Amino acid sequence: MPTNFPPPVNVSPLIKTFRWGLLLAGIAYGSAWQARYTSKELSLKEVRLKEKAIRDKKLAEEKARAAAAEIAEIERQVAGGK
């Protein structure tokens, strides 16, 4: 099944230049936005890490209180059963 394709069309140098210019402009635009988002995300990351440390500390304290209350309840049940 050989197919005969027509010869390729010559593209105008003006069109080629326009395409390459748009490609490079798109890359520059994307790079600029990436830099903005990266710096913004890094500053938010610091805030999140500080909040996480506070939240983890509170959770550990609540867990310790719950464990102490559970142990006290078990001791009360064991002492009441004898």
mmCIF file of the N, C-alpha and C atoms, coordinates in Angstrom:
data_MODEL
# 
_entry.id   MODEL 
# 
loop_
_atom_site.group_PDB 
_atom_site.id 
_atom_site.type_symbol 
_atom_site.label_atom_id 
_atom_site.label_alt_id 
_atom_site.label_comp_id 
_atom_site.label_asym_id 
_atom_site.label_entity_id 
_atom_site.label_seq_id 
_atom_site.pdbx_PDB_ins_code 
_atom_site.Cartn_x 
_atom_site.Cartn_y 
_atom_site.Cartn_z 
_atom_site.occupancy 
_atom_site.B_iso_or_equiv 
_atom_site.pdbx_formal_charge 
_atom_site.auth_seq_id 
_atom_site.auth_comp_id 
_atom_site.auth_asym_id 
_atom_site.auth_atom_id 
_atom_site.pdbx_PDB_model_num 
ATOM 1   N N  . MET A 1 1  ? 0.805   -1.174 0.000  1.00 0.00 ? 1  MET A N  1 
ATOM 2   C CA . MET A 1 1  ? 0.000   0.000  0.000  1.00 0.00 ? 1  MET A CA 1 
ATOM 3   C C  . MET A 1 1  ? 0.863   1.260  0.000  1.00 0.00 ? 1  MET A C  1 
ATOM 4   N N  . PRO A 1 2  ? 1.608   1.485  -0.991 1.00 0.00 ? 2  PRO A N  1 
ATOM 5   C CA . PRO A 1 2  ? 2.400   2.719  -1.035 1.00 0.00 ? 2  PRO A CA 1 
ATOM 6   C C  . PRO A 1 2  ? 1.487   3.923  -1.246 1.00 0.00 ? 2  PRO A C  1 
ATOM 7   N N  . THR A 1 3  ? 1.761   4.960  -0.470 1.00 0.00 ? 3  THR A N  1 
ATOM 8   C CA . THR A 1 3  ? 1.005   6.191  -0.636 1.00 0.00 ? 3  THR A CA 1 
ATOM 9   C C  . THR A 1 3  ? 1.945   7.279  -1.121 1.00 0.00 ? 3  THR A C  1 
ATOM 10  N N  . ASN A 1 4  ? 1.465   8.073  -1.982 1.00 0.00 ? 4  ASN A N  1 
ATOM 11  C CA . ASN A 1 4  ? 2.276   9.161  -2.526 1.00 0.00 ? 4  ASN A CA 1 
ATOM 12  C C  . ASN A 1 4  ? 1.815   10.463 -1.895 1.00 0.00 ? 4  ASN A C  1 
ATOM 13  N N  . PHE A 1 5  ? 2.661   10.982 -1.019 1.00 0.00 ? 5  PHE A N  1 
ATOM 14  C CA . PHE A 1 5  ? 2.357   12.235 -0.362 1.00 0.00 ? 5  PHE A CA 1 
ATOM 15  C C  . PHE A 1 5  ? 2.856   13.376 -1.242 1.00 0.00 ? 5  PHE A C  1 
ATOM 16  N N  . PRO A 1 6  ? 2.160   14.508 -1.182 1.00 0.00 ? 6  PRO A N  1 
ATOM 17  C CA . PRO A 1 6  ? 2.647   15.651 -1.950 1.00 0.00 ? 6  PRO A CA 1 
ATOM 18  C C  . PRO A 1 6  ? 3.915   16.192 -1.301 1.00 0.00 ? 6  PRO A C  1 
ATOM 19  N N  . PRO A 1 7  ? 4.735   16.885 -2.033 1.00 0.00 ? 7  PRO A N  1 
ATOM 20  C CA . PRO A 1 7  ? 5.965   17.433 -1.444 1.00 0.00 ? 7  PRO A CA 1 
ATOM 21  C C  . PRO A 1 7  ? 5.617   18.469 -0.371 1.00 0.00 ? 7  PRO A C  1 
ATOM 22  N N  . PRO A 1 8  ? 6.489   18.612 0.621  1.00 0.00 ? 8  PRO A N  1 
ATOM 23  C CA . PRO A 1 8  ? 6.205   19.564 1.694  1.00 0.00 ? 8  PRO A CA 1 
ATOM 24  C C  . PRO A 1 8  ? 6.160   20.997 1.174  1.00 0.00 ? 8  PRO A C  1 
ATOM 25  N N  . VAL A 1 9  ? 5.335   21.799 1.841  1.00 0.00 ? 9  VAL A N  1 
ATOM 26  C CA . VAL A 1 9  ? 5.187   23.188 1.440  1.00 0.00 ? 9  VAL A CA 1 
ATOM 27  C C  . VAL A 1 9  ? 6.261   24.014 2.130  1.00 0.00 ? 9  VAL A C  1 
ATOM 28  N N  . ASN A 1 10 ? 6.875   24.917 1.403  1.00 0.00 ? 10 ASN A N  1 
ATOM 29  C CA . ASN A 1 10 ? 7.881   25.805 1.994  1.00 0.00 ? 10 ASN A CA 1 
ATOM 30  C C  . ASN A 1 10 ? 7.166   26.868 2.828  1.00 0.00 ? 10 ASN A C  1 
ATOM 31  N N  . VAL A 1 11 ? 7.612   27.000 4.086  1.00 0.00 ? 11 VAL A N  1 
ATOM 32  C CA . VAL A 1 11 ? 7.008   27.966 4.993  1.00 0.00 ? 11 VAL A CA 1 
ATOM 33  C C  . VAL A 1 11 ? 7.798   29.264 4.901  1.00 0.00 ? 11 VAL A C  1 
ATOM 34  N N  . SER A 1 12 ? 7.091   30.361 4.917  1.00 0.00 ? 12 SER A N  1 
ATOM 35  C CA . SER A 1 12 ? 7.699   31.678 4.820  1.00 0.00 ? 12 SER A CA 1 
ATOM 36  C C  . SER A 1 12 ? 8.646   31.925 5.991  1.00 0.00 ? 12 SER A C  1 
ATOM 37  N N  . PRO A 1 13 ? 9.801   32.540 5.740  1.00 0.00 ? 13 PRO A N  1 
ATOM 38  C CA . PRO A 1 13 ? 10.714  32.860 6.845  1.00 0.00 ? 13 PRO A CA 1 
ATOM 39  C C  . PRO A 1 13 ? 10.066  33.782 7.878  1.00 0.00 ? 13 PRO A C  1 
ATOM 40  N N  . LEU A 1 14 ? 9.160   34.646 7.446  1.00 0.00 ? 14 LEU A N  1 
ATOM 41  C CA . LEU A 1 14 ? 8.456   35.520 8.372  1.00 0.00 ? 14 LEU A CA 1 
ATOM 42  C C  . LEU A 1 14 ? 7.605   34.696 9.348  1.00 0.00 ? 14 LEU A C  1 
ATOM 43  N N  . ILE A 1 15 ? 6.932   33.687 8.836  1.00 0.00 ? 15 ILE A N  1 
ATOM 44  C CA . ILE A 1 15 ? 6.114   32.820 9.686  1.00 0.00 ? 15 ILE A CA 1 
ATOM 45  C C  . ILE A 1 15 ? 6.993   32.015 10.635 1.00 0.00 ? 15 ILE A C  1 
ATOM 46  N N  . LYS A 1 16 ? 8.111   31.517 10.134 1.00 0.00 ? 16 LYS A N  1 
ATOM 47  C CA . LYS A 1 16 ? 9.033   30.768 11.000 1.00 0.00 ? 16 LYS A CA 1 
ATOM 48  C C  . LYS A 1 16 ? 9.552   31.653 12.131 1.00 0.00 ? 16 LYS A C  1 
ATOM 49  N N  . THR A 1 17 ? 9.924   32.889 11.791 1.00 0.00 ? 17 THR A N  1 
ATOM 50  C CA . THR A 1 17 ? 10.425  33.821 12.806 1.00 0.00 ? 17 THR A CA 1 
ATOM 51  C C  . THR A 1 17 ? 9.335   34.123 13.833 1.00 0.00 ? 17 THR A C  1 
ATOM 52  N N  . PHE A 1 18 ? 8.117   34.331 13.368 1.00 0.00 ? 18 PHE A N  1 
ATOM 53  C CA . PHE A 1 18 ? 6.992   34.605 14.266 1.00 0.00 ? 18 PHE A CA 1 
ATOM 54  C C  . PHE A 1 18 ? 6.751   33.421 15.196 1.00 0.00 ? 18 PHE A C  1 
ATOM 55  N N  . ARG A 1 19 ? 6.788   32.219 14.679 1.00 0.00 ? 19 ARG A N  1 
ATOM 56  C CA . ARG A 1 19 ? 6.583   31.029 15.513 1.00 0.00 ? 19 ARG A CA 1 
ATOM 57  C C  . ARG A 1 19 ? 7.657   30.909 16.582 1.00 0.00 ? 19 ARG A C  1 
ATOM 58  N N  . TRP A 1 20 ? 8.920   31.067 16.175 1.00 0.00 ? 20 TRP A N  1 
ATOM 59  C CA . TRP A 1 20 ? 10.014  30.960 17.131 1.00 0.00 ? 20 TRP A CA 1 
ATOM 60  C C  . TRP A 1 20 ? 9.935   32.078 18.166 1.00 0.00 ? 20 TRP A C  1 
ATOM 61  N N  . GLY A 1 21 ? 9.562   33.268 17.729 1.00 0.00 ? 21 GLY A N  1 
ATOM 62  C CA . GLY A 1 21 ? 9.416   34.380 18.662 1.00 0.00 ? 21 GLY A CA 1 
ATOM 63  C C  . GLY A 1 21 ? 8.344   34.102 19.701 1.00 0.00 ? 21 GLY A C  1 
ATOM 64  N N  . LEU A 1 22 ? 7.203   33.566 19.257 1.00 0.00 ? 22 LEU A N  1 
ATOM 65  C CA . LEU A 1 22 ? 6.139   33.215 20.196 1.00 0.00 ? 22 LEU A CA 1 
ATOM 66  C C  . LEU A 1 22 ? 6.566   32.105 21.150 1.00 0.00 ? 22 LEU A C  1 
ATOM 67  N N  . LEU A 1 23 ? 7.299   31.147 20.626 1.00 0.00 ? 23 LEU A N  1 
ATOM 68  C CA . LEU A 1 23 ? 7.784   30.062 21.481 1.00 0.00 ? 23 LEU A CA 1 
ATOM 69  C C  . LEU A 1 23 ? 8.691   30.614 22.570 1.00 0.00 ? 23 LEU A C  1 
ATOM 70  N N  . LEU A 1 24 ? 9.631   31.452 22.200 1.00 0.00 ? 24 LEU A N  1 
ATOM 71  C CA . LEU A 1 24 ? 10.557  32.025 23.185 1.00 0.00 ? 24 LEU A CA 1 
ATOM 72  C C  . LEU A 1 24 ? 9.825   32.946 24.155 1.00 0.00 ? 24 LEU A C  1 
ATOM 73  N N  . ALA A 1 25 ? 8.851   33.712 23.668 1.00 0.00 ? 25 ALA A N  1 
ATOM 74  C CA . ALA A 1 25 ? 8.068   34.573 24.562 1.00 0.00 ? 25 ALA A CA 1 
ATOM 75  C C  . ALA A 1 25 ? 7.279   33.724 25.561 1.00 0.00 ? 25 ALA A C  1 
ATOM 76  N N  . GLY A 1 26 ? 6.726   32.612 25.111 1.00 0.00 ? 26 GLY A N  1 
ATOM 77  C CA . GLY A 1 26 ? 5.995   31.716 26.005 1.00 0.00 ? 26 GLY A CA 1 
ATOM 78  C C  . GLY A 1 26 ? 6.899   31.111 27.058 1.00 0.00 ? 26 GLY A C  1 
ATOM 79  N N  . ILE A 1 27 ? 8.099   30.746 26.677 1.00 0.00 ? 27 ILE A N  1 
ATOM 80  C CA . ILE A 1 27 ? 9.049   30.186 27.643 1.00 0.00 ? 27 ILE A CA 1 
ATOM 81  C C  . ILE A 1 27 ? 9.430   31.241 28.677 1.00 0.00 ? 27 ILE A C  1 
ATOM 82  N N  . ALA A 1 28 ? 9.679   32.477 28.220 1.00 0.00 ? 28 ALA A N  1 
ATOM 83  C CA . ALA A 1 28 ? 10.032  33.557 29.152 1.00 0.00 ? 28 ALA A CA 1 
ATOM 84  C C  . ALA A 1 28 ? 8.868   33.858 30.091 1.00 0.00 ? 28 ALA A C  1 
ATOM 85  N N  . TYR A 1 29 ? 7.664   33.896 29.560 1.00 0.00 ? 29 TYR A N  1 
ATOM 86  C CA . TYR A 1 29 ? 6.467   34.156 30.369 1.00 0.00 ? 29 TYR A CA 1 
ATOM 87  C C  . TYR A 1 29 ? 6.294   33.063 31.426 1.00 0.00 ? 29 TYR A C  1 
ATOM 88  N N  . GLY A 1 30 ? 6.417   31.827 31.015 1.00 0.00 ? 30 GLY A N  1 
ATOM 89  C CA . GLY A 1 30 ? 6.283   30.710 31.952 1.00 0.00 ? 30 GLY A CA 1 
ATOM 90  C C  . GLY A 1 30 ? 7.363   30.726 33.015 1.00 0.00 ? 30 GLY A C  1 
ATOM 91  N N  . SER A 1 31 ? 8.565   31.082 32.628 1.00 0.00 ? 31 SER A N  1 
ATOM 92  C CA . SER A 1 31 ? 9.663   31.147 33.584 1.00 0.00 ? 31 SER A CA 1 
ATOM 93  C C  . SER A 1 31 ? 9.417   32.240 34.623 1.00 0.00 ? 31 SER A C  1 
ATOM 94  N N  . ALA A 1 32 ? 8.903   33.388 34.176 1.00 0.00 ? 32 ALA A N  1 
ATOM 95  C CA . ALA A 1 32 ? 8.627   34.482 35.110 1.00 0.00 ? 32 ALA A CA 1 
ATOM 96  C C  . ALA A 1 32 ? 7.543   34.076 36.105 1.00 0.00 ? 32 ALA A C  1 
ATOM 97  N N  . TRP A 1 33 ? 6.481   33.481 35.636 1.00 0.00 ? 33 TRP A N  1 
ATOM 98  C CA . TRP A 1 33 ? 5.404   33.057 36.540 1.00 0.00 ? 33 TRP A CA 1 
ATOM 99  C C  . TRP A 1 33 ? 5.869   31.950 37.474 1.00 0.00 ? 33 TRP A C  1 
ATOM 100 N N  . GLN A 1 34 ? 6.699   31.056 36.969 1.00 0.00 ? 34 GLN A N  1 
ATOM 101 C CA . GLN A 1 34 ? 7.221   29.985 37.822 1.00 0.00 ? 34 GLN A CA 1 
ATOM 102 C C  . GLN A 1 34 ? 8.044   30.574 38.955 1.00 0.00 ? 34 GLN A C  1 
ATOM 103 N N  . ALA A 1 35 ? 8.842   31.587 38.670 1.00 0.00 ? 35 ALA A N  1 
ATOM 104 C CA . ALA A 1 35 ? 9.655   32.217 39.712 1.00 0.00 ? 35 ALA A CA 1 
ATOM 105 C C  . ALA A 1 35 ? 8.754   32.880 40.755 1.00 0.00 ? 35 ALA A C  1 
ATOM 106 N N  . ARG A 1 36 ? 7.679   33.547 40.300 1.00 0.00 ? 36 ARG A N  1 
ATOM 107 C CA . ARG A 1 36 ? 6.756   34.176 41.246 1.00 0.00 ? 36 ARG A CA 1 
ATOM 108 C C  . ARG A 1 36 ? 6.100   33.139 42.145 1.00 0.00 ? 36 ARG A C  1 
ATOM 109 N N  . TYR A 1 37 ? 5.593   32.086 41.538 1.00 0.00 ? 37 TYR A N  1 
ATOM 110 C CA . TYR A 1 37 ? 4.900   31.067 42.318 1.00 0.00 ? 37 TYR A CA 1 
ATOM 111 C C  . TYR A 1 37 ? 5.852   30.343 43.259 1.00 0.00 ? 37 TYR A C  1 
ATOM 112 N N  . THR A 1 38 ? 7.076   30.133 42.842 1.00 0.00 ? 38 THR A N  1 
ATOM 113 C CA . THR A 1 38 ? 8.039   29.446 43.690 1.00 0.00 ? 38 THR A CA 1 
ATOM 114 C C  . THR A 1 38 ? 8.335   30.271 44.941 1.00 0.00 ? 38 THR A C  1 
ATOM 115 N N  . SER A 1 39 ? 8.577   31.575 44.760 1.00 0.00 ? 39 SER A N  1 
ATOM 116 C CA . SER A 1 39 ? 8.876   32.404 45.928 1.00 0.00 ? 39 SER A CA 1 
ATOM 117 C C  . SER A 1 39 ? 7.668   32.504 46.855 1.00 0.00 ? 39 SER A C  1 
ATOM 118 N N  . LYS A 1 40 ? 6.473   32.607 46.281 1.00 0.00 ? 40 LYS A N  1 
ATOM 119 C CA . LYS A 1 40 ? 5.264   32.688 47.099 1.00 0.00 ? 40 LYS A CA 1 
ATOM 120 C C  . LYS A 1 40 ? 5.052   31.379 47.858 1.00 0.00 ? 40 LYS A C  1 
ATOM 121 N N  . GLU A 1 41 ? 5.278   30.260 47.193 1.00 0.00 ? 41 GLU A N  1 
ATOM 122 C CA . GLU A 1 41 ? 5.080   28.957 47.825 1.00 0.00 ? 41 GLU A CA 1 
ATOM 123 C C  . GLU A 1 41 ? 6.102   28.732 48.937 1.00 0.00 ? 41 GLU A C  1 
ATOM 124 N N  . LEU A 1 42 ? 7.330   29.183 48.741 1.00 0.00 ? 42 LEU A N  1 
ATOM 125 C CA . LEU A 1 42 ? 8.341   29.020 49.784 1.00 0.00 ? 42 LEU A CA 1 
ATOM 126 C C  . LEU A 1 42 ? 7.974   29.809 51.039 1.00 0.00 ? 42 LEU A C  1 
ATOM 127 N N  . SER A 1 43 ? 7.433   31.016 50.861 1.00 0.00 ? 43 SER A N  1 
ATOM 128 C CA . SER A 1 43 ? 7.037   31.788 52.040 1.00 0.00 ? 43 SER A CA 1 
ATOM 129 C C  . SER A 1 43 ? 5.850   31.130 52.739 1.00 0.00 ? 43 SER A C  1 
ATOM 130 N N  . LEU A 1 44 ? 4.920   30.587 51.977 1.00 0.00 ? 44 LEU A N  1 
ATOM 131 C CA . LEU A 1 44 ? 3.782   29.889 52.581 1.00 0.00 ? 44 LEU A CA 1 
ATOM 132 C C  . LEU A 1 44 ? 4.226   28.598 53.263 1.00 0.00 ? 44 LEU A C  1 
ATOM 133 N N  . LYS A 1 45 ? 5.244   27.963 52.702 1.00 0.00 ? 45 LYS A N  1 
ATOM 134 C CA . LYS A 1 45 ? 5.741   26.721 53.288 1.00 0.00 ? 45 LYS A CA 1 
ATOM 135 C C  . LYS A 1 45 ? 6.297   26.968 54.688 1.00 0.00 ? 45 LYS A C  1 
ATOM 136 N N  . GLU A 1 46 ? 6.994   28.093 54.871 1.00 0.00 ? 46 GLU A N  1 
ATOM 137 C CA . GLU A 1 46 ? 7.531   28.420 56.190 1.00 0.00 ? 46 GLU A CA 1 
ATOM 138 C C  . GLU A 1 46 ? 6.400   28.602 57.203 1.00 0.00 ? 46 GLU A C  1 
ATOM 139 N N  . VAL A 1 47 ? 5.348   29.285 56.787 1.00 0.00 ? 47 VAL A N  1 
ATOM 140 C CA . VAL A 1 47 ? 4.200   29.509 57.667 1.00 0.00 ? 47 VAL A CA 1 
ATOM 141 C C  . VAL A 1 47 ? 3.555   28.177 58.022 1.00 0.00 ? 47 VAL A C  1 
ATOM 142 N N  . ARG A 1 48 ? 3.377   27.317 57.025 1.00 0.00 ? 48 ARG A N  1 
ATOM 143 C CA . ARG A 1 48 ? 2.762   26.009 57.272 1.00 0.00 ? 48 ARG A CA 1 
ATOM 144 C C  . ARG A 1 48 ? 3.599   25.172 58.227 1.00 0.00 ? 48 ARG A C  1 
ATOM 145 N N  . LEU A 1 49 ? 4.923   25.228 58.095 1.00 0.00 ? 49 LEU A N  1 
ATOM 146 C CA . LEU A 1 49 ? 5.784   24.460 58.988 1.00 0.00 ? 49 LEU A CA 1 
ATOM 147 C C  . LEU A 1 49 ? 5.660   24.946 60.435 1.00 0.00 ? 49 LEU A C  1 
ATOM 148 N N  . LYS A 1 50 ? 5.563   26.267 60.620 1.00 0.00 ? 50 LYS A N  1 
ATOM 149 C CA . LYS A 1 50 ? 5.387   26.804 61.974 1.00 0.00 ? 50 LYS A CA 1 
ATOM 150 C C  . LYS A 1 50 ? 4.042   26.361 62.548 1.00 0.00 ? 50 LYS A C  1 
ATOM 151 N N  . GLU A 1 51 ? 3.000   26.444 61.727 1.00 0.00 ? 51 GLU A N  1 
ATOM 152 C CA . GLU A 1 51 ? 1.668   26.021 62.185 1.00 0.00 ? 51 GLU A CA 1 
ATOM 153 C C  . GLU A 1 51 ? 1.645   24.533 62.494 1.00 0.00 ? 51 GLU A C  1 
ATOM 154 N N  . LYS A 1 52 ? 2.359   23.736 61.683 1.00 0.00 ? 52 LYS A N  1 
ATOM 155 C CA . LYS A 1 52 ? 2.396   22.292 61.900 1.00 0.00 ? 52 LYS A CA 1 
ATOM 156 C C  . LYS A 1 52 ? 3.067   21.967 63.229 1.00 0.00 ? 52 LYS A C  1 
ATOM 157 N N  . ALA A 1 53 ? 4.140   22.677 63.543 1.00 0.00 ? 53 ALA A N  1 
ATOM 158 C CA . ALA A 1 53 ? 4.834   22.435 64.814 1.00 0.00 ? 53 ALA A CA 1 
ATOM 159 C C  . ALA A 1 53 ? 3.900   22.725 65.982 1.00 0.00 ? 53 ALA A C  1 
ATOM 160 N N  . ILE A 1 54 ? 3.156   23.821 65.903 1.00 0.00 ? 54 ILE A N  1 
ATOM 161 C CA . ILE A 1 54 ? 2.209   24.164 66.978 1.00 0.00 ? 54 ILE A CA 1 
ATOM 162 C C  . ILE A 1 54 ? 1.111   23.107 67.067 1.00 0.00 ? 54 ILE A C  1 
ATOM 163 N N  . ARG A 1 55 ? 0.577   22.713 65.913 1.00 0.00 ? 55 ARG A N  1 
ATOM 164 C CA . ARG A 1 55 ? -0.504  21.723 65.888 1.00 0.00 ? 55 ARG A CA 1 
ATOM 165 C C  . ARG A 1 55 ? -0.017  20.376 66.415 1.00 0.00 ? 55 ARG A C  1 
ATOM 166 N N  . ASP A 1 56 ? 1.193   19.971 66.030 1.00 0.00 ? 56 ASP A N  1 
ATOM 167 C CA . ASP A 1 56 ? 1.729   18.696 66.515 1.00 0.00 ? 56 ASP A CA 1 
ATOM 168 C C  . ASP A 1 56 ? 1.930   18.717 68.029 1.00 0.00 ? 56 ASP A C  1 
ATOM 169 N N  . LYS A 1 57 ? 2.374   19.866 68.549 1.00 0.00 ? 57 LYS A N  1 
ATOM 170 C CA . LYS A 1 57 ? 2.568   19.982 69.992 1.00 0.00 ? 57 LYS A CA 1 
ATOM 171 C C  . LYS A 1 57 ? 1.230   19.833 70.724 1.00 0.00 ? 57 LYS A C  1 
ATOM 172 N N  . LYS A 1 58 ? 0.190   20.504 70.209 1.00 0.00 ? 58 LYS A N  1 
ATOM 173 C CA . LYS A 1 58 ? -1.131  20.402 70.830 1.00 0.00 ? 58 LYS A CA 1 
ATOM 174 C C  . LYS A 1 58 ? -1.664  18.973 70.765 1.00 0.00 ? 58 LYS A C  1 
ATOM 175 N N  . LEU A 1 59 ? -1.495  18.327 69.614 1.00 0.00 ? 59 LEU A N  1 
ATOM 176 C CA . LEU A 1 59 ? -1.959  16.944 69.474 1.00 0.00 ? 59 LEU A CA 1 
ATOM 177 C C  . LEU A 1 59 ? -1.228  16.007 70.428 1.00 0.00 ? 59 LEU A C  1 
ATOM 178 N N  . ALA A 1 60 ? 0.080   16.215 70.610 1.00 0.00 ? 60 ALA A N  1 
ATOM 179 C CA . ALA A 1 60 ? 0.840   15.370 71.532 1.00 0.00 ? 60 ALA A CA 1 
ATOM 180 C C  . ALA A 1 60 ? 0.346   15.570 72.969 1.00 0.00 ? 60 ALA A C  1 
ATOM 181 N N  . GLU A 1 61 ? 0.054   16.823 73.339 1.00 0.00 ? 61 GLU A N  1 
ATOM 182 C CA . GLU A 1 61 ? -0.459  17.086 74.682 1.00 0.00 ? 61 GLU A CA 1 
ATOM 183 C C  . GLU A 1 61 ? -1.829  16.440 74.878 1.00 0.00 ? 61 GLU A C  1 
ATOM 184 N N  . GLU A 1 62 ? -2.699  16.553 73.885 1.00 0.00 ? 62 GLU A N  1 
ATOM 185 C CA . GLU A 1 62 ? -4.020  15.928 73.982 1.00 0.00 ? 62 GLU A CA 1 
ATOM 186 C C  . GLU A 1 62 ? -3.909  14.410 74.071 1.00 0.00 ? 62 GLU A C  1 
ATOM 187 N N  . LYS A 1 63 ? -2.976  13.859 73.300 1.00 0.00 ? 63 LYS A N  1 
ATOM 188 C CA . LYS A 1 63 ? -2.785  12.407 73.321 1.00 0.00 ? 63 LYS A CA 1 
ATOM 189 C C  . LYS A 1 63 ? -2.270  11.962 74.687 1.00 0.00 ? 63 LYS A C  1 
ATOM 190 N N  . ALA A 1 64 ? -1.355  12.733 75.268 1.00 0.00 ? 64 ALA A N  1 
ATOM 191 C CA . ALA A 1 64 ? -0.822  12.391 76.589 1.00 0.00 ? 64 ALA A CA 1 
ATOM 192 C C  . ALA A 1 64 ? -1.926  12.482 77.643 1.00 0.00 ? 64 ALA A C  1 
ATOM 193 N N  . ARG A 1 65 ? -2.759  13.542 77.568 1.00 0.00 ? 65 ARG A N  1 
ATOM 194 C CA . ARG A 1 65 ? -3.869  13.672 78.514 1.00 0.00 ? 65 ARG A CA 1 
ATOM 195 C C  . ARG A 1 65 ? -4.852  12.521 78.371 1.00 0.00 ? 65 ARG A C  1 
ATOM 196 N N  . ALA A 1 66 ? -5.151  12.133 77.136 1.00 0.00 ? 66 ALA A N  1 
ATOM 197 C CA . ALA A 1 66 ? -6.086  11.034 76.900 1.00 0.00 ? 66 ALA A CA 1 
ATOM 198 C C  . ALA A 1 66 ? -5.513  9.720  77.431 1.00 0.00 ? 66 ALA A C  1 
ATOM 199 N N  . ALA A 1 67 ? -4.224  9.517  77.218 1.00 0.00 ? 67 ALA A N  1 
ATOM 200 C CA . ALA A 1 67 ? -3.595  8.297  77.715 1.00 0.00 ? 67 ALA A CA 1 
ATOM 201 C C  . ALA A 1 67 ? -3.613  8.262  79.243 1.00 0.00 ? 67 ALA A C  1 
ATOM 202 N N  . ALA A 1 68 ? -3.331  9.402  79.880 1.00 0.00 ? 68 ALA A N  1 
ATOM 203 C CA . ALA A 1 68 ? -3.344  9.463  81.349 1.00 0.00 ? 68 ALA A CA 1 
ATOM 204 C C  . ALA A 1 68 ? -4.754  9.216  81.878 1.00 0.00 ? 68 ALA A C  1 
ATOM 205 N N  . ALA A 1 69 ? -5.751  9.788  81.199 1.00 0.00 ? 69 ALA A N  1 
ATOM 206 C CA . ALA A 1 69 ? -7.135  9.576  81.621 1.00 0.00 ? 69 ALA A CA 1 
ATOM 207 C C  . ALA A 1 69 ? -7.533  8.112  81.447 1.00 0.00 ? 69 ALA A C  1 
ATOM 208 N N  . GLU A 1 70 ? -7.069  7.503  80.383 1.00 0.00 ? 70 GLU A N  1 
ATOM 209 C CA . GLU A 1 70 ? -7.394  6.089  80.149 1.00 0.00 ? 70 GLU A CA 1 
ATOM 210 C C  . GLU A 1 70 ? -6.740  5.207  81.210 1.00 0.00 ? 70 GLU A C  1 
ATOM 211 N N  . ILE A 1 71 ? -5.501  5.510  81.541 1.00 0.00 ? 71 ILE A N  1 
ATOM 212 C CA . ILE A 1 71 ? -4.810  4.728  82.577 1.00 0.00 ? 71 ILE A CA 1 
ATOM 213 C C  . ILE A 1 71 ? -5.517  4.902  83.925 1.00 0.00 ? 71 ILE A C  1 
ATOM 214 N N  . ALA A 1 72 ? -5.913  6.133  84.222 1.00 0.00 ? 72 ALA A N  1 
ATOM 215 C CA . ALA A 1 72 ? -6.620  6.374  85.483 1.00 0.00 ? 72 ALA A CA 1 
ATOM 216 C C  . ALA A 1 72 ? -7.949  5.617  85.513 1.00 0.00 ? 72 ALA A C  1 
ATOM 217 N N  . GLU A 1 73 ? -8.650  5.589  84.393 1.00 0.00 ? 73 GLU A N  1 
ATOM 218 C CA . GLU A 1 73 ? -9.927  4.867  84.320 1.00 0.00 ? 73 GLU A CA 1 
ATOM 219 C C  . GLU A 1 73 ? -9.713  3.370  84.504 1.00 0.00 ? 73 GLU A C  1 
ATOM 220 N N  . ILE A 1 74 ? -8.675  2.843  83.888 1.00 0.00 ? 74 ILE A N  1 
ATOM 221 C CA . ILE A 1 74 ? -8.376  1.410  84.032 1.00 0.00 ? 74 ILE A CA 1 
ATOM 222 C C  . ILE A 1 74 ? -8.028  1.092  85.488 1.00 0.00 ? 74 ILE A C  1 
ATOM 223 N N  . GLU A 1 75 ? -7.195  1.952  86.103 1.00 0.00 ? 75 GLU A N  1 
ATOM 224 C CA . GLU A 1 75 ? -6.835  1.723  87.506 1.00 0.00 ? 75 GLU A CA 1 
ATOM 225 C C  . GLU A 1 75 ? -8.069  1.793  88.404 1.00 0.00 ? 75 GLU A C  1 
ATOM 226 N N  . ARG A 1 76 ? -8.972  2.711  88.105 1.00 0.00 ? 76 ARG A N  1 
ATOM 227 C CA . ARG A 1 76 ? -10.197 2.830  88.889 1.00 0.00 ? 76 ARG A CA 1 
ATOM 228 C C  . ARG A 1 76 ? -11.055 1.582  88.739 1.00 0.00 ? 76 ARG A C  1 
ATOM 229 N N  . GLN A 1 77 ? -11.135 1.064  87.503 1.00 0.00 ? 77 GLN A N  1 
ATOM 230 C CA . GLN A 1 77 ? -11.944 -0.136 87.281 1.00 0.00 ? 77 GLN A CA 1 
ATOM 231 C C  . GLN A 1 77 ? -11.324 -1.345 87.976 1.00 0.00 ? 77 GLN A C  1 
ATOM 232 N N  . VAL A 1 78 ? -9.996  -1.441 87.888 1.00 0.00 ? 78 VAL A N  1 
ATOM 233 C CA . VAL A 1 78 ? -9.322  -2.571 88.527 1.00 0.00 ? 78 VAL A CA 1 
ATOM 234 C C  . VAL A 1 78 ? -9.448  -2.476 90.046 1.00 0.00 ? 78 VAL A C  1 
ATOM 235 N N  . ALA A 1 79 ? -9.294  -1.303 90.587 1.00 0.00 ? 79 ALA A N  1 
ATOM 236 C CA . ALA A 1 79 ? -9.386  -1.119 92.050 1.00 0.00 ? 79 ALA A CA 1 
ATOM 237 C C  . ALA A 1 79 ? -10.839 -1.327 92.521 1.00 0.00 ? 79 ALA A C  1 
ATOM 238 N N  . GLY A 1 80 ? -11.777 -0.921 91.720 1.00 0.00 ? 80 GLY A N  1 
ATOM 239 C CA . GLY A 1 80 ? -13.189 -1.095 92.090 1.00 0.00 ? 80 GLY A CA 1 
ATOM 240 C C  . GLY A 1 80 ? -13.607 -2.529 91.992 1.00 0.00 ? 80 GLY A C  1 
ATOM 241 N N  . GLY A 1 81 ? -12.998 -3.318 91.158 1.00 0.00 ? 81 GLY A N  1 
ATOM 242 C CA . GLY A 1 81 ? -13.376 -4.714 90.965 1.00 0.00 ? 81 GLY A CA 1 
ATOM 243 C C  . GLY A 1 81 ? -12.869 -5.601 92.082 1.00 0.00 ? 81 GLY A C  1 
ATOM 244 N N  . LYS A 1 82 ? -11.879 -5.184 92.839 1.00 0.00 ? 82 LYS A N  1 
ATOM 245 C CA . LYS A 1 82 ? -11.342 -6.040 93.903 1.00 0.00 ? 82 LYS A CA 1 
ATOM 246 C C  . LYS A 1 82 ? -12.001 -5.818 95.184 1.00 0.00 ? 82 LYS A C  1 
# 
